[in-house]
Amino acid sequence: MFLVGSLLFADDPSAPTVPTILEPLKAKIGRHWAFKGIVLEIQADKPLTEDQFKAIESLGIRRIAIGNAKGIDDSSIKRLAKLNLEGFVTDGSQLTDEAFRYLATMKSLKNLSFYHPAFGKKGFTGSGFALLKDLPELETLTFAGTSTGEEAMAAIGELTQLKQLSTWHTQQTDPRNLYLLKLTNLRSLKLGNSLSKHNGKPRQPCLTDETLATIAKMKSLESLELTEMQLTFPVIEQLSALPNLKKLKLEGVDISAKDIEKLRTKMAGVSIEWKPMTEAEIKRLQDFLK
């Protein structure tokens, strides 16, 4: 792979040159992608111009990552949906639920990630995720840093084609997370805890002991990552019921080393990744979970 201007290309002498119209977008190599083809990562704090849209369309881009996406709204999604994209990532986009009507037309879409979408914005509940249930290639979804909760999660539960789901820092309040039981093709799951209520109401953690009982029923899981929670052996040993689990990662999870050793004995066929938290880290976690 090599860098030409502001695009990352496969080692292909026929790769097109970078249009100068894209240079103001300060594109850079994306950390999300590693594949043969073309990836474009741009910063879009302002709406894209017509010339910039045309330049992007001319390159045959298959995957786009847009950071600082304050300039990406429903009309932008409508325009970008015309591309034959396989992967689409935004951070801070200003969409509404209407945008999902356009995303639902992207039949080639395999990977979709929304970081901090429309935080606190009226008109975005995440219910539109359900419109993506007929995308035949969609395998991977990341949804994190959002002011939406139950409606979005219920809609995500309709995406039964998913093989990988990562979600954290939402306003989900039900620790049972029963929507997960609909995702019978899921192989990989990452769950983190909910955010404090942005409206000042008390926190309602969505990742608790109760969640583990639901996860233990997800027989298709091969990889599981849990973050930002406190656990004990009697709770986490429920995961031994997962027949296909090969990897368990506990990141920022407060659990004793003794319980981890018991878990490794109980789940000898599972690779368990964990490191003890410092006192300061435990204190920050406790404050976060209040």
RODRENPA-126561 format. One record per residue (C-alpha): residue number from 1; residue in three letters; chain; x negated, y, z. Coordinates in steps of 0.05 Angstrom, whole numbers, plus 5000, padded with zeros to 4 digits. Layout:
% residues N
<rec n="NUM" res="ALA" chain="A" px="X" py="Y" pz="Z"/>
...
% end
This chain:
% residues 290
<rec n="1" res="MET" chain="A" px="5000" py="5000" pz="5000"/>
<rec n="2" res="PHE" chain="A" px="4976" py="5071" pz="4988"/>
<rec n="3" res="LEU" chain="A" px="5001" py="5142" pz="4999"/>
<rec n="4" res="VAL" chain="A" px="5015" py="5188" pz="4941"/>
<rec n="5" res="GLY" chain="A" px="5036" py="5258" pz="4961"/>
<rec n="6" res="SER" chain="A" px="5094" py="5246" pz="5008"/>
<rec n="7" res="LEU" chain="A" px="5117" py="5177" pz="4987"/>
<rec n="8" res="LEU" chain="A" px="5093" py="5108" pz="5005"/>
<rec n="9" res="PHE" chain="A" px="5088" py="5061" pz="4946"/>
<rec n="10" res="ALA" chain="A" px="5070" py="4989" pz="4934"/>
<rec n="11" res="ASP" chain="A" px="5003" py="4982" pz="4899"/>
<rec n="12" res="ASP" chain="A" px="5033" py="4993" pz="4831"/>
<rec n="13" res="PRO" chain="A" px="4999" py="5037" pz="4778"/>
<rec n="14" res="SER" chain="A" px="5066" py="5050" pz="4746"/>
<rec n="15" res="ALA" chain="A" px="5095" py="5083" pz="4809"/>
<rec n="16" res="PRO" chain="A" px="5123" py="5152" pz="4794"/>
<rec n="17" res="THR" chain="A" px="5091" py="5215" pz="4818"/>
<rec n="18" res="VAL" chain="A" px="5123" py="5255" pz="4874"/>
<rec n="19" res="PRO" chain="A" px="5167" py="5313" pz="4851"/>
<rec n="20" res="THR" chain="A" px="5143" py="5379" pz="4880"/>
<rec n="21" res="ILE" chain="A" px="5215" py="5395" pz="4899"/>
<rec n="22" res="LEU" chain="A" px="5209" py="5344" pz="4956"/>
<rec n="23" res="GLU" chain="A" px="5145" py="5373" pz="4986"/>
<rec n="24" res="PRO" chain="A" px="5181" py="5423" pz="5031"/>
<rec n="25" res="LEU" chain="A" px="5216" py="5365" pz="5065"/>
<rec n="26" res="LYS" chain="A" px="5150" py="5345" pz="5097"/>
<rec n="27" res="ALA" chain="A" px="5159" py="5271" pz="5081"/>
<rec n="28" res="LYS" chain="A" px="5112" py="5222" pz="5115"/>
<rec n="29" res="ILE" chain="A" px="5099" py="5148" pz="5121"/>
<rec n="30" res="GLY" chain="A" px="5157" py="5115" pz="5157"/>
<rec n="31" res="ARG" chain="A" px="5145" py="5071" pz="5217"/>
<rec n="32" res="HIS" chain="A" px="5210" py="5032" pz="5204"/>
<rec n="33" res="TRP" chain="A" px="5193" py="4999" pz="5138"/>
<rec n="34" res="ALA" chain="A" px="5143" py="4950" pz="5110"/>
<rec n="35" res="PHE" chain="A" px="5162" py="4923" pz="5042"/>
<rec n="36" res="LYS" chain="A" px="5144" py="4923" pz="4968"/>
<rec n="37" res="GLY" chain="A" px="5177" py="4981" pz="4933"/>
<rec n="38" res="ILE" chain="A" px="5188" py="5053" pz="4951"/>
<rec n="39" res="VAL" chain="A" px="5206" py="5083" pz="5018"/>
<rec n="40" res="LEU" chain="A" px="5220" py="5156" pz="5031"/>
<rec n="41" res="GLU" chain="A" px="5219" py="5187" pz="5100"/>
<rec n="42" res="ILE" chain="A" px="5239" py="5259" pz="5104"/>
<rec n="43" res="GLN" chain="A" px="5257" py="5313" pz="5154"/>
<rec n="44" res="ALA" chain="A" px="5323" py="5346" pz="5138"/>
<rec n="45" res="ASP" chain="A" px="5340" py="5398" pz="5190"/>
<rec n="46" res="LYS" chain="A" px="5376" py="5436" pz="5134"/>
<rec n="47" res="PRO" chain="A" px="5423" py="5410" pz="5081"/>
<rec n="48" res="LEU" chain="A" px="5388" py="5380" pz="5020"/>
<rec n="49" res="THR" chain="A" px="5392" py="5423" pz="4957"/>
<rec n="50" res="GLU" chain="A" px="5421" py="5398" pz="4892"/>
<rec n="51" res="ASP" chain="A" px="5351" py="5395" pz="4863"/>
<rec n="52" res="GLN" chain="A" px="5326" py="5354" pz="4922"/>
<rec n="53" res="PHE" chain="A" px="5384" py="5305" pz="4915"/>
<rec n="54" res="LYS" chain="A" px="5367" py="5298" pz="4841"/>
<rec n="55" res="ALA" chain="A" px="5294" py="5287" pz="4856"/>
<rec n="56" res="ILE" chain="A" px="5310" py="5232" pz="4906"/>
<rec n="57" res="GLU" chain="A" px="5359" py="5199" pz="4858"/>
<rec n="58" res="SER" chain="A" px="5307" py="5199" pz="4802"/>
<rec n="59" res="LEU" chain="A" px="5257" py="5158" pz="4843"/>
<rec n="60" res="GLY" chain="A" px="5298" py="5095" pz="4849"/>
<rec n="61" res="ILE" chain="A" px="5291" py="5096" pz="4925"/>
<rec n="62" res="ARG" chain="A" px="5314" py="5033" pz="4960"/>
<rec n="63" res="ARG" chain="A" px="5304" py="5054" pz="5032"/>
<rec n="64" res="ILE" chain="A" px="5308" py="5123" pz="5064"/>
<rec n="65" res="ALA" chain="A" px="5293" py="5146" pz="5134"/>
<rec n="66" res="ILE" chain="A" px="5315" py="5216" pz="5153"/>
<rec n="67" res="GLY" chain="A" px="5288" py="5245" pz="5217"/>
<rec n="68" res="ASN" chain="A" px="5312" py="5311" pz="5247"/>
<rec n="69" res="ALA" chain="A" px="5375" py="5299" pz="5205"/>
<rec n="70" res="LYS" chain="A" px="5415" py="5360" pz="5227"/>
<rec n="71" res="GLY" chain="A" px="5426" py="5376" pz="5154"/>
<rec n="72" res="ILE" chain="A" px="5457" py="5308" pz="5139"/>
<rec n="73" res="ASP" chain="A" px="5533" py="5311" pz="5142"/>
<rec n="74" res="ASP" chain="A" px="5591" py="5274" pz="5109"/>
<rec n="75" res="SER" chain="A" px="5578" py="5307" pz="5042"/>
<rec n="76" res="SER" chain="A" px="5505" py="5285" pz="5045"/>
<rec n="77" res="ILE" chain="A" px="5526" py="5213" pz="5060"/>
<rec n="78" res="LYS" chain="A" px="5574" py="5215" pz="5002"/>
<rec n="79" res="ARG" chain="A" px="5518" py="5235" pz="4955"/>
<rec n="80" res="LEU" chain="A" px="5467" py="5186" pz="4983"/>
<rec n="81" res="ALA" chain="A" px="5517" py="5130" pz="4981"/>
<rec n="82" res="LYS" chain="A" px="5511" py="5131" pz="4905"/>
<rec n="83" res="LEU" chain="A" px="5441" py="5104" pz="4911"/>
<rec n="84" res="ASN" chain="A" px="5427" py="5030" pz="4909"/>
<rec n="85" res="LEU" chain="A" px="5400" py="5030" pz="4980"/>
<rec n="86" res="GLU" chain="A" px="5380" py="4970" pz="5021"/>
<rec n="87" res="GLY" chain="A" px="5360" py="5009" pz="5083"/>
<rec n="88" res="PHE" chain="A" px="5384" py="5074" pz="5112"/>
<rec n="89" res="VAL" chain="A" px="5361" py="5107" pz="5177"/>
<rec n="90" res="THR" chain="A" px="5381" py="5175" pz="5206"/>
<rec n="91" res="ASP" chain="A" px="5363" py="5210" pz="5271"/>
<rec n="92" res="GLY" chain="A" px="5409" py="5267" pz="5292"/>
<rec n="93" res="SER" chain="A" px="5457" py="5265" pz="5233"/>
<rec n="94" res="GLN" chain="A" px="5520" py="5308" pz="5238"/>
<rec n="95" res="LEU" chain="A" px="5570" py="5260" pz="5207"/>
<rec n="96" res="THR" chain="A" px="5643" py="5245" pz="5226"/>
<rec n="97" res="ASP" chain="A" px="5681" py="5180" pz="5220"/>
<rec n="98" res="GLU" chain="A" px="5697" py="5200" pz="5148"/>
<rec n="99" res="ALA" chain="A" px="5625" py="5184" pz="5129"/>
<rec n="100" res="PHE" chain="A" px="5638" py="5110" pz="5138"/>
<rec n="101" res="ARG" chain="A" px="5684" py="5110" pz="5078"/>
<rec n="102" res="TYR" chain="A" px="5623" py="5127" pz="5035"/>
<rec n="103" res="LEU" chain="A" px="5577" py="5079" pz="5071"/>
<rec n="104" res="ALA" chain="A" px="5627" py="5024" pz="5058"/>
<rec n="105" res="THR" chain="A" px="5613" py="5030" pz="4983"/>
<rec n="106" res="MET" chain="A" px="5539" py="5013" pz="4991"/>
<rec n="107" res="LYS" chain="A" px="5544" py="4940" pz="4974"/>
<rec n="108" res="SER" chain="A" px="5469" py="4930" pz="4972"/>
<rec n="109" res="LEU" chain="A" px="5459" py="4957" pz="5044"/>
<rec n="110" res="LYS" chain="A" px="5421" py="4908" pz="5088"/>
<rec n="111" res="ASN" chain="A" px="5395" py="4952" pz="5145"/>
<rec n="112" res="LEU" chain="A" px="5430" py="5011" pz="5177"/>
<rec n="113" res="SER" chain="A" px="5405" py="5052" pz="5236"/>
<rec n="114" res="PHE" chain="A" px="5437" py="5112" pz="5271"/>
<rec n="115" res="TYR" chain="A" px="5397" py="5147" pz="5325"/>
<rec n="116" res="HIS" chain="A" px="5431" py="5204" pz="5362"/>
<rec n="117" res="PRO" chain="A" px="5488" py="5211" pz="5311"/>
<rec n="118" res="ALA" chain="A" px="5534" py="5272" pz="5320"/>
<rec n="119" res="PHE" chain="A" px="5521" py="5275" pz="5395"/>
<rec n="120" res="GLY" chain="A" px="5581" py="5308" pz="5428"/>
<rec n="121" res="LYS" chain="A" px="5612" py="5326" pz="5361"/>
<rec n="122" res="LYS" chain="A" px="5687" py="5322" pz="5352"/>
<rec n="123" res="GLY" chain="A" px="5709" py="5277" pz="5296"/>
<rec n="124" res="PHE" chain="A" px="5658" py="5222" pz="5309"/>
<rec n="125" res="THR" chain="A" px="5681" py="5162" pz="5350"/>
<rec n="126" res="GLY" chain="A" px="5644" py="5107" pz="5314"/>
<rec n="127" res="SER" chain="A" px="5710" py="5072" pz="5297"/>
<rec n="128" res="GLY" chain="A" px="5690" py="5076" pz="5224"/>
<rec n="129" res="PHE" chain="A" px="5640" py="5020" pz="5234"/>
<rec n="130" res="ALA" chain="A" px="5697" py="4972" pz="5221"/>
<rec n="131" res="LEU" chain="A" px="5700" py="4996" pz="5149"/>
<rec n="132" res="LEU" chain="A" px="5632" py="4963" pz="5138"/>
<rec n="133" res="LYS" chain="A" px="5658" py="4893" pz="5151"/>
<rec n="134" res="ASP" chain="A" px="5660" py="4876" pz="5077"/>
<rec n="135" res="LEU" chain="A" px="5588" py="4896" pz="5062"/>
<rec n="136" res="PRO" chain="A" px="5561" py="4828" pz="5040"/>
<rec n="137" res="GLU" chain="A" px="5487" py="4842" pz="5052"/>
<rec n="138" res="LEU" chain="A" px="5490" py="4881" pz="5118"/>
<rec n="139" res="GLU" chain="A" px="5448" py="4842" pz="5168"/>
<rec n="140" res="THR" chain="A" px="5417" py="4893" pz="5216"/>
<rec n="141" res="LEU" chain="A" px="5449" py="4950" pz="5255"/>
<rec n="142" res="THR" chain="A" px="5418" py="4998" pz="5305"/>
<rec n="143" res="PHE" chain="A" px="5463" py="5046" pz="5342"/>
<rec n="144" res="ALA" chain="A" px="5430" py="5087" pz="5398"/>
<rec n="145" res="GLY" chain="A" px="5434" py="5153" pz="5434"/>
<rec n="146" res="THR" chain="A" px="5507" py="5169" pz="5424"/>
<rec n="147" res="SER" chain="A" px="5565" py="5203" pz="5459"/>
<rec n="148" res="THR" chain="A" px="5614" py="5150" pz="5435"/>
<rec n="149" res="GLY" chain="A" px="5633" py="5086" pz="5470"/>
<rec n="150" res="GLU" chain="A" px="5688" py="5034" pz="5469"/>
<rec n="151" res="GLU" chain="A" px="5716" py="5053" pz="5401"/>
<rec n="152" res="ALA" chain="A" px="5649" py="5046" pz="5367"/>
<rec n="153" res="MET" chain="A" px="5633" py="4980" pz="5401"/>
<rec n="154" res="ALA" chain="A" px="5701" py="4950" pz="5384"/>
<rec n="155" res="ALA" chain="A" px="5689" py="4969" pz="5311"/>
<rec n="156" res="ILE" chain="A" px="5619" py="4940" pz="5312"/>
<rec n="157" res="GLY" chain="A" px="5651" py="4875" pz="5336"/>
<rec n="158" res="GLU" chain="A" px="5685" py="4871" pz="5268"/>
<rec n="159" res="LEU" chain="A" px="5618" py="4865" pz="5233"/>
<rec n="160" res="THR" chain="A" px="5614" py="4790" pz="5238"/>
<rec n="161" res="GLN" chain="A" px="5562" py="4786" pz="5182"/>
<rec n="162" res="LEU" chain="A" px="5509" py="4818" pz="5227"/>
<rec n="163" res="LYS" chain="A" px="5448" py="4778" pz="5245"/>
<rec n="164" res="GLN" chain="A" px="5413" py="4831" pz="5286"/>
<rec n="165" res="LEU" chain="A" px="5442" py="4885" pz="5332"/>
<rec n="166" res="SER" chain="A" px="5406" py="4936" pz="5374"/>
<rec n="167" res="THR" chain="A" px="5444" py="4986" pz="5417"/>
<rec n="168" res="TRP" chain="A" px="5428" py="5028" pz="5477"/>
<rec n="169" res="HIS" chain="A" px="5443" py="5096" pz="5508"/>
<rec n="170" res="THR" chain="A" px="5516" py="5097" pz="5488"/>
<rec n="171" res="GLN" chain="A" px="5578" py="5117" pz="5528"/>
<rec n="172" res="GLN" chain="A" px="5601" py="5044" pz="5530"/>
<rec n="173" res="THR" chain="A" px="5632" py="5032" pz="5599"/>
<rec n="174" res="ASP" chain="A" px="5654" py="4960" pz="5599"/>
<rec n="175" res="PRO" chain="A" px="5597" py="4916" pz="5625"/>
<rec n="176" res="ARG" chain="A" px="5631" py="4853" pz="5597"/>
<rec n="177" res="ASN" chain="A" px="5615" py="4875" pz="5525"/>
<rec n="178" res="LEU" chain="A" px="5666" py="4826" pz="5499"/>
<rec n="179" res="TYR" chain="A" px="5660" py="4853" pz="5428"/>
<rec n="180" res="LEU" chain="A" px="5594" py="4814" pz="5425"/>
<rec n="181" res="LEU" chain="A" px="5631" py="4747" pz="5425"/>
<rec n="182" res="LYS" chain="A" px="5659" py="4762" pz="5356"/>
<rec n="183" res="LEU" chain="A" px="5588" py="4767" pz="5327"/>
<rec n="184" res="THR" chain="A" px="5580" py="4692" pz="5317"/>
<rec n="185" res="ASN" chain="A" px="5525" py="4699" pz="5265"/>
<rec n="186" res="LEU" chain="A" px="5481" py="4743" pz="5309"/>
<rec n="187" res="ARG" chain="A" px="5409" py="4717" pz="5317"/>
<rec n="188" res="SER" chain="A" px="5377" py="4777" pz="5351"/>
<rec n="189" res="LEU" chain="A" px="5405" py="4824" pz="5403"/>
<rec n="190" res="LYS" chain="A" px="5376" py="4884" pz="5440"/>
<rec n="191" res="LEU" chain="A" px="5418" py="4916" pz="5494"/>
<rec n="192" res="GLY" chain="A" px="5401" py="4977" pz="5536"/>
<rec n="193" res="ASN" chain="A" px="5443" py="5012" pz="5588"/>
<rec n="194" res="SER" chain="A" px="5492" py="5069" pz="5578"/>
<rec n="195" res="LEU" chain="A" px="5476" py="5142" pz="5587"/>
<rec n="196" res="SER" chain="A" px="5504" py="5185" pz="5642"/>
<rec n="197" res="LYS" chain="A" px="5569" py="5217" pz="5621"/>
<rec n="198" res="HIS" chain="A" px="5554" py="5279" pz="5580"/>
<rec n="199" res="ASN" chain="A" px="5617" py="5310" pz="5608"/>
<rec n="200" res="GLY" chain="A" px="5591" py="5305" pz="5679"/>
<rec n="201" res="LYS" chain="A" px="5634" py="5246" pz="5701"/>
<rec n="202" res="PRO" chain="A" px="5602" py="5189" pz="5741"/>
<rec n="203" res="ARG" chain="A" px="5559" py="5138" pz="5705"/>
<rec n="204" res="GLN" chain="A" px="5590" py="5071" pz="5687"/>
<rec n="205" res="PRO" chain="A" px="5534" py="5023" pz="5669"/>
<rec n="206" res="CYS" chain="A" px="5549" py="4978" pz="5610"/>
<rec n="207" res="LEU" chain="A" px="5492" py="4930" pz="5625"/>
<rec n="208" res="THR" chain="A" px="5500" py="4894" pz="5692"/>
<rec n="209" res="ASP" chain="A" px="5503" py="4824" pz="5721"/>
<rec n="210" res="GLU" chain="A" px="5571" py="4818" pz="5689"/>
<rec n="211" res="THR" chain="A" px="5541" py="4827" pz="5620"/>
<rec n="212" res="LEU" chain="A" px="5497" py="4765" pz="5627"/>
<rec n="213" res="ALA" chain="A" px="5559" py="4720" pz="5631"/>
<rec n="214" res="THR" chain="A" px="5581" py="4745" pz="5563"/>
<rec n="215" res="ILE" chain="A" px="5512" py="4738" pz="5531"/>
<rec n="216" res="ALA" chain="A" px="5506" py="4667" pz="5557"/>
<rec n="217" res="LYS" chain="A" px="5564" py="4648" pz="5511"/>
<rec n="218" res="MET" chain="A" px="5529" py="4674" pz="5448"/>
<rec n="219" res="LYS" chain="A" px="5503" py="4606" pz="5424"/>
<rec n="220" res="SER" chain="A" px="5474" py="4633" pz="5359"/>
<rec n="221" res="LEU" chain="A" px="5422" py="4678" pz="5394"/>
<rec n="222" res="GLU" chain="A" px="5349" py="4664" pz="5380"/>
<rec n="223" res="SER" chain="A" px="5320" py="4729" pz="5407"/>
<rec n="224" res="LEU" chain="A" px="5344" py="4773" pz="5464"/>
<rec n="225" res="GLU" chain="A" px="5317" py="4839" pz="5492"/>
<rec n="226" res="LEU" chain="A" px="5346" py="4872" pz="5554"/>
<rec n="227" res="THR" chain="A" px="5325" py="4941" pz="5579"/>
<rec n="228" res="GLU" chain="A" px="5340" py="4987" pz="5637"/>
<rec n="229" res="MET" chain="A" px="5372" py="4942" pz="5688"/>
<rec n="230" res="GLN" chain="A" px="5360" py="4904" pz="5753"/>
<rec n="231" res="LEU" chain="A" px="5365" py="4829" pz="5754"/>
<rec n="232" res="THR" chain="A" px="5358" py="4769" pz="5800"/>
<rec n="233" res="PHE" chain="A" px="5345" py="4696" pz="5783"/>
<rec n="234" res="PRO" chain="A" px="5416" py="4670" pz="5798"/>
<rec n="235" res="VAL" chain="A" px="5442" py="4719" pz="5746"/>
<rec n="236" res="ILE" chain="A" px="5390" py="4713" pz="5691"/>
<rec n="237" res="GLU" chain="A" px="5387" py="4637" pz="5694"/>
<rec n="238" res="GLN" chain="A" px="5454" py="4637" pz="5659"/>
<rec n="239" res="LEU" chain="A" px="5415" py="4649" pz="5596"/>
<rec n="240" res="SER" chain="A" px="5390" py="4577" pz="5599"/>
<rec n="241" res="ALA" chain="A" px="5457" py="4559" pz="5569"/>
<rec n="242" res="LEU" chain="A" px="5434" py="4589" pz="5502"/>
<rec n="243" res="PRO" chain="A" px="5413" py="4528" pz="5461"/>
<rec n="244" res="ASN" chain="A" px="5376" py="4566" pz="5406"/>
<rec n="245" res="LEU" chain="A" px="5341" py="4621" pz="5447"/>
<rec n="246" res="LYS" chain="A" px="5267" py="4624" pz="5430"/>
<rec n="247" res="LYS" chain="A" px="5247" py="4694" pz="5455"/>
<rec n="248" res="LEU" chain="A" px="5268" py="4735" pz="5515"/>
<rec n="249" res="LYS" chain="A" px="5240" py="4805" pz="5526"/>
<rec n="250" res="LEU" chain="A" px="5253" py="4844" pz="5589"/>
<rec n="251" res="GLU" chain="A" px="5231" py="4917" pz="5580"/>
<rec n="252" res="GLY" chain="A" px="5238" py="4963" pz="5640"/>
<rec n="253" res="VAL" chain="A" px="5276" py="4910" pz="5678"/>
<rec n="254" res="ASP" chain="A" px="5268" py="4907" pz="5754"/>
<rec n="255" res="ILE" chain="A" px="5262" py="4834" pz="5773"/>
<rec n="256" res="SER" chain="A" px="5213" py="4800" pz="5820"/>
<rec n="257" res="ALA" chain="A" px="5152" py="4761" pz="5794"/>
<rec n="258" res="LYS" chain="A" px="5177" py="4702" pz="5835"/>
<rec n="259" res="ASP" chain="A" px="5243" py="4702" pz="5798"/>
<rec n="260" res="ILE" chain="A" px="5207" py="4707" pz="5731"/>
<rec n="261" res="GLU" chain="A" px="5165" py="4645" pz="5748"/>
<rec n="262" res="LYS" chain="A" px="5228" py="4607" pz="5766"/>
<rec n="263" res="LEU" chain="A" px="5259" py="4630" pz="5701"/>
<rec n="264" res="ARG" chain="A" px="5198" py="4606" pz="5661"/>
<rec n="265" res="THR" chain="A" px="5205" py="4538" pz="5693"/>
<rec n="266" res="LYS" chain="A" px="5280" py="4536" pz="5680"/>
<rec n="267" res="MET" chain="A" px="5272" py="4559" pz="5608"/>
<rec n="268" res="ALA" chain="A" px="5206" py="4525" pz="5590"/>
<rec n="269" res="GLY" chain="A" px="5220" py="4527" pz="5515"/>
<rec n="270" res="VAL" chain="A" px="5231" py="4603" pz="5513"/>
<rec n="271" res="SER" chain="A" px="5176" py="4655" pz="5505"/>
<rec n="272" res="ILE" chain="A" px="5189" py="4706" pz="5561"/>
<rec n="273" res="GLU" chain="A" px="5157" py="4774" pz="5556"/>
<rec n="274" res="TRP" chain="A" px="5158" py="4816" pz="5619"/>
<rec n="275" res="LYS" chain="A" px="5112" py="4859" pz="5662"/>
<rec n="276" res="PRO" chain="A" px="5124" py="4883" pz="5732"/>
<rec n="277" res="MET" chain="A" px="5146" py="4955" pz="5741"/>
<rec n="278" res="THR" chain="A" px="5108" py="5004" pz="5784"/>
<rec n="279" res="GLU" chain="A" px="5141" py="5036" pz="5844"/>
<rec n="280" res="ALA" chain="A" px="5148" py="5100" pz="5805"/>
<rec n="281" res="GLU" chain="A" px="5181" py="5064" pz="5747"/>
<rec n="282" res="ILE" chain="A" px="5229" py="5029" pz="5794"/>
<rec n="283" res="LYS" chain="A" px="5248" py="5095" pz="5825"/>
<rec n="284" res="ARG" chain="A" px="5261" py="5126" pz="5757"/>
<rec n="285" res="LEU" chain="A" px="5304" py="5066" pz="5738"/>
<rec n="286" res="GLN" chain="A" px="5344" py="5071" pz="5802"/>
<rec n="287" res="ASP" chain="A" px="5355" py="5145" pz="5790"/>
<rec n="288" res="PHE" chain="A" px="5376" py="5131" pz="5718"/>
<rec n="289" res="LEU" chain="A" px="5426" py="5079" pz="5740"/>
<rec n="290" res="LYS" chain="A" px="5459" py="5122" pz="5793"/>
% end
